[in-house]
Amino acid sequence: MPDIPSKLAEAIVRTIAWCDVLEISPTVTEVWCWLMQWQGKPPSLVEVATAIAQDPWLAERIERHGAYVTLKG
């Protein structure tokens, strides 16, 4: 269980949390398009999709429902 998330993982959680406030369940592509508070060269869609699928820190905080990604709980 990693205690310190990557910059990308933090941005993904912030983006999904923002969508949750708006009652939107985003797809991985939408998370990538709407990535919150990213500075510098943006990550690729593959990088975002890989993080969502494989990052242990994210696995503790988000879940997949078919094509959609939401916060746990």
Phi and psi restraints in degrees (range 20) as a CNS / XPLOR table:
assign (resid 1 and name C) (resid 2 and name N)
       (resid 2 and name CA) (resid 2 and name C) 1.0 -72.9 20.0 2
assign (resid 2 and name N) (resid 2 and name CA)
       (resid 2 and name C) (resid 3 and name N) 1.0 135.6 20.0 2
assign (resid 2 and name C) (resid 3 and name N)
       (resid 3 and name CA) (resid 3 and name C) 1.0 -87.0 20.0 2
assign (resid 3 and name N) (resid 3 and name CA)
       (resid 3 and name C) (resid 4 and name N) 1.0 -25.8 20.0 2
assign (resid 3 and name C) (resid 4 and name N)
       (resid 4 and name CA) (resid 4 and name C) 1.0 -111.4 20.0 2
assign (resid 4 and name N) (resid 4 and name CA)
       (resid 4 and name C) (resid 5 and name N) 1.0 114.6 20.0 2
assign (resid 4 and name C) (resid 5 and name N)
       (resid 5 and name CA) (resid 5 and name C) 1.0 -76.7 20.0 2
assign (resid 5 and name N) (resid 5 and name CA)
       (resid 5 and name C) (resid 6 and name N) 1.0 157.3 20.0 2
assign (resid 5 and name C) (resid 6 and name N)
       (resid 6 and name CA) (resid 6 and name C) 1.0 -71.9 20.0 2
assign (resid 6 and name N) (resid 6 and name CA)
       (resid 6 and name C) (resid 7 and name N) 1.0 162.5 20.0 2
assign (resid 6 and name C) (resid 7 and name N)
       (resid 7 and name CA) (resid 7 and name C) 1.0 -58.0 20.0 2
assign (resid 7 and name N) (resid 7 and name CA)
       (resid 7 and name C) (resid 8 and name N) 1.0 -40.2 20.0 2
assign (resid 7 and name C) (resid 8 and name N)
       (resid 8 and name CA) (resid 8 and name C) 1.0 -66.6 20.0 2
assign (resid 8 and name N) (resid 8 and name CA)
       (resid 8 and name C) (resid 9 and name N) 1.0 -43.8 20.0 2
assign (resid 8 and name C) (resid 9 and name N)
       (resid 9 and name CA) (resid 9 and name C) 1.0 -61.3 20.0 2
assign (resid 9 and name N) (resid 9 and name CA)
       (resid 9 and name C) (resid 10 and name N) 1.0 -42.5 20.0 2
assign (resid 9 and name C) (resid 10 and name N)
       (resid 10 and name CA) (resid 10 and name C) 1.0 -60.8 20.0 2
assign (resid 10 and name N) (resid 10 and name CA)
       (resid 10 and name C) (resid 11 and name N) 1.0 -44.3 20.0 2
assign (resid 10 and name C) (resid 11 and name N)
       (resid 11 and name CA) (resid 11 and name C) 1.0 -64.0 20.0 2
assign (resid 11 and name N) (resid 11 and name CA)
       (resid 11 and name C) (resid 12 and name N) 1.0 -38.0 20.0 2
assign (resid 11 and name C) (resid 12 and name N)
       (resid 12 and name CA) (resid 12 and name C) 1.0 -64.5 20.0 2
assign (resid 12 and name N) (resid 12 and name CA)
       (resid 12 and name C) (resid 13 and name N) 1.0 -46.5 20.0 2
assign (resid 12 and name C) (resid 13 and name N)
       (resid 13 and name CA) (resid 13 and name C) 1.0 -63.6 20.0 2
assign (resid 13 and name N) (resid 13 and name CA)
       (resid 13 and name C) (resid 14 and name N) 1.0 -42.3 20.0 2
assign (resid 13 and name C) (resid 14 and name N)
       (resid 14 and name CA) (resid 14 and name C) 1.0 -60.3 20.0 2
assign (resid 14 and name N) (resid 14 and name CA)
       (resid 14 and name C) (resid 15 and name N) 1.0 -41.6 20.0 2
assign (resid 14 and name C) (resid 15 and name N)
       (resid 15 and name CA) (resid 15 and name C) 1.0 -65.4 20.0 2
assign (resid 15 and name N) (resid 15 and name CA)
       (resid 15 and name C) (resid 16 and name N) 1.0 -45.0 20.0 2
assign (resid 15 and name C) (resid 16 and name N)
       (resid 16 and name CA) (resid 16 and name C) 1.0 -67.0 20.0 2
assign (resid 16 and name N) (resid 16 and name CA)
       (resid 16 and name C) (resid 17 and name N) 1.0 -36.4 20.0 2
assign (resid 16 and name C) (resid 17 and name N)
       (resid 17 and name CA) (resid 17 and name C) 1.0 -64.6 20.0 2
assign (resid 17 and name N) (resid 17 and name CA)
       (resid 17 and name C) (resid 18 and name N) 1.0 -41.1 20.0 2
assign (resid 17 and name C) (resid 18 and name N)
       (resid 18 and name CA) (resid 18 and name C) 1.0 -61.8 20.0 2
assign (resid 18 and name N) (resid 18 and name CA)
       (resid 18 and name C) (resid 19 and name N) 1.0 -43.9 20.0 2
assign (resid 18 and name C) (resid 19 and name N)
       (resid 19 and name CA) (resid 19 and name C) 1.0 -62.0 20.0 2
assign (resid 19 and name N) (resid 19 and name CA)
       (resid 19 and name C) (resid 20 and name N) 1.0 -38.2 20.0 2
assign (resid 19 and name C) (resid 20 and name N)
       (resid 20 and name CA) (resid 20 and name C) 1.0 -61.9 20.0 2
assign (resid 20 and name N) (resid 20 and name CA)
       (resid 20 and name C) (resid 21 and name N) 1.0 -42.0 20.0 2
assign (resid 20 and name C) (resid 21 and name N)
       (resid 21 and name CA) (resid 21 and name C) 1.0 -59.9 20.0 2
assign (resid 21 and name N) (resid 21 and name CA)
       (resid 21 and name C) (resid 22 and name N) 1.0 -37.9 20.0 2
assign (resid 21 and name C) (resid 22 and name N)
       (resid 22 and name CA) (resid 22 and name C) 1.0 -85.6 20.0 2
assign (resid 22 and name N) (resid 22 and name CA)
       (resid 22 and name C) (resid 23 and name N) 1.0 3.3 20.0 2
assign (resid 22 and name C) (resid 23 and name N)
       (resid 23 and name CA) (resid 23 and name C) 1.0 59.0 20.0 2
assign (resid 23 and name N) (resid 23 and name CA)
       (resid 23 and name C) (resid 24 and name N) 1.0 43.6 20.0 2
assign (resid 23 and name C) (resid 24 and name N)
       (resid 24 and name CA) (resid 24 and name C) 1.0 -115.1 20.0 2
assign (resid 24 and name N) (resid 24 and name CA)
       (resid 24 and name C) (resid 25 and name N) 1.0 133.2 20.0 2
assign (resid 24 and name C) (resid 25 and name N)
       (resid 25 and name CA) (resid 25 and name C) 1.0 -102.6 20.0 2
assign (resid 25 and name N) (resid 25 and name CA)
       (resid 25 and name C) (resid 26 and name N) 1.0 102.5 20.0 2
assign (resid 25 and name C) (resid 26 and name N)
       (resid 26 and name CA) (resid 26 and name C) 1.0 -79.1 20.0 2
assign (resid 26 and name N) (resid 26 and name CA)
       (resid 26 and name C) (resid 27 and name N) 1.0 154.6 20.0 2
assign (resid 26 and name C) (resid 27 and name N)
       (resid 27 and name CA) (resid 27 and name C) 1.0 -84.5 20.0 2
assign (resid 27 and name N) (resid 27 and name CA)
       (resid 27 and name C) (resid 28 and name N) 1.0 170.5 20.0 2
assign (resid 27 and name C) (resid 28 and name N)
       (resid 28 and name CA) (resid 28 and name C) 1.0 -59.5 20.0 2
assign (resid 28 and name N) (resid 28 and name CA)
       (resid 28 and name C) (resid 29 and name N) 1.0 -41.1 20.0 2
assign (resid 28 and name C) (resid 29 and name N)
       (resid 29 and name CA) (resid 29 and name C) 1.0 -62.7 20.0 2
assign (resid 29 and name N) (resid 29 and name CA)
       (resid 29 and name C) (resid 30 and name N) 1.0 -40.5 20.0 2
assign (resid 29 and name C) (resid 30 and name N)
       (resid 30 and name CA) (resid 30 and name C) 1.0 -67.1 20.0 2
assign (resid 30 and name N) (resid 30 and name CA)
       (resid 30 and name C) (resid 31 and name N) 1.0 -39.3 20.0 2
assign (resid 30 and name C) (resid 31 and name N)
       (resid 31 and name CA) (resid 31 and name C) 1.0 -58.1 20.0 2
assign (resid 31 and name N) (resid 31 and name CA)
       (resid 31 and name C) (resid 32 and name N) 1.0 -45.7 20.0 2
assign (resid 31 and name C) (resid 32 and name N)
       (resid 32 and name CA) (resid 32 and name C) 1.0 -61.0 20.0 2
assign (resid 32 and name N) (resid 32 and name CA)
       (resid 32 and name C) (resid 33 and name N) 1.0 -46.0 20.0 2
assign (resid 32 and name C) (resid 33 and name N)
       (resid 33 and name CA) (resid 33 and name C) 1.0 -65.3 20.0 2
assign (resid 33 and name N) (resid 33 and name CA)
       (resid 33 and name C) (resid 34 and name N) 1.0 -36.4 20.0 2
assign (resid 33 and name C) (resid 34 and name N)
       (resid 34 and name CA) (resid 34 and name C) 1.0 -100.8 20.0 2
assign (resid 34 and name N) (resid 34 and name CA)
       (resid 34 and name C) (resid 35 and name N) 1.0 12.9 20.0 2
assign (resid 34 and name C) (resid 35 and name N)
       (resid 35 and name CA) (resid 35 and name C) 1.0 -46.1 20.0 2
assign (resid 35 and name N) (resid 35 and name CA)
       (resid 35 and name C) (resid 36 and name N) 1.0 123.8 20.0 2
assign (resid 35 and name C) (resid 36 and name N)
       (resid 36 and name CA) (resid 36 and name C) 1.0 -86.4 20.0 2
assign (resid 36 and name N) (resid 36 and name CA)
       (resid 36 and name C) (resid 37 and name N) 1.0 141.1 20.0 2
assign (resid 36 and name C) (resid 37 and name N)
       (resid 37 and name CA) (resid 37 and name C) 1.0 53.6 20.0 2
assign (resid 37 and name N) (resid 37 and name CA)
       (resid 37 and name C) (resid 38 and name N) 1.0 46.3 20.0 2
assign (resid 37 and name C) (resid 38 and name N)
       (resid 38 and name CA) (resid 38 and name C) 1.0 -101.6 20.0 2
assign (resid 38 and name N) (resid 38 and name CA)
       (resid 38 and name C) (resid 39 and name N) 1.0 130.7 20.0 2
assign (resid 38 and name C) (resid 39 and name N)
       (resid 39 and name CA) (resid 39 and name C) 1.0 -118.7 20.0 2
assign (resid 39 and name N) (resid 39 and name CA)
       (resid 39 and name C) (resid 40 and name N) 1.0 144.5 20.0 2
assign (resid 39 and name C) (resid 40 and name N)
       (resid 40 and name CA) (resid 40 and name C) 1.0 91.5 20.0 2
assign (resid 40 and name N) (resid 40 and name CA)
       (resid 40 and name C) (resid 41 and name N) 1.0 -163.4 20.0 2
assign (resid 40 and name C) (resid 41 and name N)
       (resid 41 and name CA) (resid 41 and name C) 1.0 -65.3 20.0 2
assign (resid 41 and name N) (resid 41 and name CA)
       (resid 41 and name C) (resid 42 and name N) 1.0 123.8 20.0 2
assign (resid 41 and name C) (resid 42 and name N)
       (resid 42 and name CA) (resid 42 and name C) 1.0 -70.0 20.0 2
assign (resid 42 and name N) (resid 42 and name CA)
       (resid 42 and name C) (resid 43 and name N) 1.0 150.5 20.0 2
assign (resid 42 and name C) (resid 43 and name N)
       (resid 43 and name CA) (resid 43 and name C) 1.0 -70.6 20.0 2
assign (resid 43 and name N) (resid 43 and name CA)
       (resid 43 and name C) (resid 44 and name N) 1.0 158.6 20.0 2
assign (resid 43 and name C) (resid 44 and name N)
       (resid 44 and name CA) (resid 44 and name C) 1.0 -79.1 20.0 2
assign (resid 44 and name N) (resid 44 and name CA)
       (resid 44 and name C) (resid 45 and name N) 1.0 165.1 20.0 2
assign (resid 44 and name C) (resid 45 and name N)
       (resid 45 and name CA) (resid 45 and name C) 1.0 -59.4 20.0 2
assign (resid 45 and name N) (resid 45 and name CA)
       (resid 45 and name C) (resid 46 and name N) 1.0 -39.4 20.0 2
assign (resid 45 and name C) (resid 46 and name N)
       (resid 46 and name CA) (resid 46 and name C) 1.0 -62.6 20.0 2
assign (resid 46 and name N) (resid 46 and name CA)
       (resid 46 and name C) (resid 47 and name N) 1.0 -41.6 20.0 2
assign (resid 46 and name C) (resid 47 and name N)
       (resid 47 and name CA) (resid 47 and name C) 1.0 -62.9 20.0 2
assign (resid 47 and name N) (resid 47 and name CA)
       (resid 47 and name C) (resid 48 and name N) 1.0 -42.3 20.0 2
assign (resid 47 and name C) (resid 48 and name N)
       (resid 48 and name CA) (resid 48 and name C) 1.0 -66.2 20.0 2
assign (resid 48 and name N) (resid 48 and name CA)
       (resid 48 and name C) (resid 49 and name N) 1.0 -47.3 20.0 2
assign (resid 48 and name C) (resid 49 and name N)
       (resid 49 and name CA) (resid 49 and name C) 1.0 -61.2 20.0 2
assign (resid 49 and name N) (resid 49 and name CA)
       (resid 49 and name C) (resid 50 and name N) 1.0 -40.4 20.0 2
assign (resid 49 and name C) (resid 50 and name N)
       (resid 50 and name CA) (resid 50 and name C) 1.0 -66.0 20.0 2
assign (resid 50 and name N) (resid 50 and name CA)
       (resid 50 and name C) (resid 51 and name N) 1.0 -42.5 20.0 2
assign (resid 50 and name C) (resid 51 and name N)
       (resid 51 and name CA) (resid 51 and name C) 1.0 -61.9 20.0 2
assign (resid 51 and name N) (resid 51 and name CA)
       (resid 51 and name C) (resid 52 and name N) 1.0 -44.9 20.0 2
assign (resid 51 and name C) (resid 52 and name N)
       (resid 52 and name CA) (resid 52 and name C) 1.0 -62.0 20.0 2
assign (resid 52 and name N) (resid 52 and name CA)
       (resid 52 and name C) (resid 53 and name N) 1.0 -37.7 20.0 2
assign (resid 52 and name C) (resid 53 and name N)
       (resid 53 and name CA) (resid 53 and name C) 1.0 -80.3 20.0 2
assign (resid 53 and name N) (resid 53 and name CA)
       (resid 53 and name C) (resid 54 and name N) 1.0 -28.6 20.0 2
assign (resid 53 and name C) (resid 54 and name N)
       (resid 54 and name CA) (resid 54 and name C) 1.0 -125.4 20.0 2
assign (resid 54 and name N) (resid 54 and name CA)
       (resid 54 and name C) (resid 55 and name N) 1.0 -14.2 20.0 2
assign (resid 54 and name C) (resid 55 and name N)
       (resid 55 and name CA) (resid 55 and name C) 1.0 -74.0 20.0 2
assign (resid 55 and name N) (resid 55 and name CA)
       (resid 55 and name C) (resid 56 and name N) 1.0 120.4 20.0 2
assign (resid 55 and name C) (resid 56 and name N)
       (resid 56 and name CA) (resid 56 and name C) 1.0 -63.4 20.0 2
assign (resid 56 and name N) (resid 56 and name CA)
       (resid 56 and name C) (resid 57 and name N) 1.0 -36.2 20.0 2
assign (resid 56 and name C) (resid 57 and name N)
       (resid 57 and name CA) (resid 57 and name C) 1.0 -63.3 20.0 2
assign (resid 57 and name N) (resid 57 and name CA)
       (resid 57 and name C) (resid 58 and name N) 1.0 -43.3 20.0 2
assign (resid 57 and name C) (resid 58 and name N)
       (resid 58 and name CA) (resid 58 and name C) 1.0 -66.5 20.0 2
assign (resid 58 and name N) (resid 58 and name CA)
       (resid 58 and name C) (resid 59 and name N) 1.0 -37.7 20.0 2
assign (resid 58 and name C) (resid 59 and name N)
       (resid 59 and name CA) (resid 59 and name C) 1.0 -59.3 20.0 2
assign (resid 59 and name N) (resid 59 and name CA)
       (resid 59 and name C) (resid 60 and name N) 1.0 -27.6 20.0 2
assign (resid 59 and name C) (resid 60 and name N)
       (resid 60 and name CA) (resid 60 and name C) 1.0 -78.7 20.0 2
assign (resid 60 and name N) (resid 60 and name CA)
       (resid 60 and name C) (resid 61 and name N) 1.0 -13.7 20.0 2
assign (resid 60 and name C) (resid 61 and name N)
       (resid 61 and name CA) (resid 61 and name C) 1.0 -120.1 20.0 2
assign (resid 61 and name N) (resid 61 and name CA)
       (resid 61 and name C) (resid 62 and name N) 1.0 -22.5 20.0 2
assign (resid 61 and name C) (resid 62 and name N)
       (resid 62 and name CA) (resid 62 and name C) 1.0 -128.8 20.0 2
assign (resid 62 and name N) (resid 62 and name CA)
       (resid 62 and name C) (resid 63 and name N) 1.0 164.4 20.0 2
assign (resid 62 and name C) (resid 63 and name N)
       (resid 63 and name CA) (resid 63 and name C) 1.0 -146.1 20.0 2
assign (resid 63 and name N) (resid 63 and name CA)
       (resid 63 and name C) (resid 64 and name N) 1.0 156.0 20.0 2
assign (resid 63 and name C) (resid 64 and name N)
       (resid 64 and name CA) (resid 64 and name C) 1.0 -98.2 20.0 2
assign (resid 64 and name N) (resid 64 and name CA)
       (resid 64 and name C) (resid 65 and name N) 1.0 141.0 20.0 2
assign (resid 64 and name C) (resid 65 and name N)
       (resid 65 and name CA) (resid 65 and name C) 1.0 -130.8 20.0 2
assign (resid 65 and name N) (resid 65 and name CA)
       (resid 65 and name C) (resid 66 and name N) 1.0 88.3 20.0 2
assign (resid 65 and name C) (resid 66 and name N)
       (resid 66 and name CA) (resid 66 and name C) 1.0 64.0 20.0 2
assign (resid 66 and name N) (resid 66 and name CA)
       (resid 66 and name C) (resid 67 and name N) 1.0 -121.7 20.0 2
assign (resid 66 and name C) (resid 67 and name N)
       (resid 67 and name CA) (resid 67 and name C) 1.0 -83.3 20.0 2
assign (resid 67 and name N) (resid 67 and name CA)
       (resid 67 and name C) (resid 68 and name N) 1.0 -6.8 20.0 2
assign (resid 67 and name C) (resid 68 and name N)
       (resid 68 and name CA) (resid 68 and name C) 1.0 -102.5 20.0 2
assign (resid 68 and name N) (resid 68 and name CA)
       (resid 68 and name C) (resid 69 and name N) 1.0 154.2 20.0 2
assign (resid 68 and name C) (resid 69 and name N)
       (resid 69 and name CA) (resid 69 and name C) 1.0 -122.6 20.0 2
assign (resid 69 and name N) (resid 69 and name CA)
       (resid 69 and name C) (resid 70 and name N) 1.0 131.1 20.0 2
assign (resid 69 and name C) (resid 70 and name N)
       (resid 70 and name CA) (resid 70 and name C) 1.0 -136.2 20.0 2
assign (resid 70 and name N) (resid 70 and name CA)
       (resid 70 and name C) (resid 71 and name N) 1.0 166.3 20.0 2
assign (resid 70 and name C) (resid 71 and name N)
       (resid 71 and name CA) (resid 71 and name C) 1.0 -70.4 20.0 2
assign (resid 71 and name N) (resid 71 and name CA)
       (resid 71 and name C) (resid 72 and name N) 1.0 149.5 20.0 2
assign (resid 71 and name C) (resid 72 and name N)
       (resid 72 and name CA) (resid 72 and name C) 1.0 -68.9 20.0 2
assign (resid 72 and name N) (resid 72 and name CA)
       (resid 72 and name C) (resid 73 and name N) 1.0 147.7 20.0 2
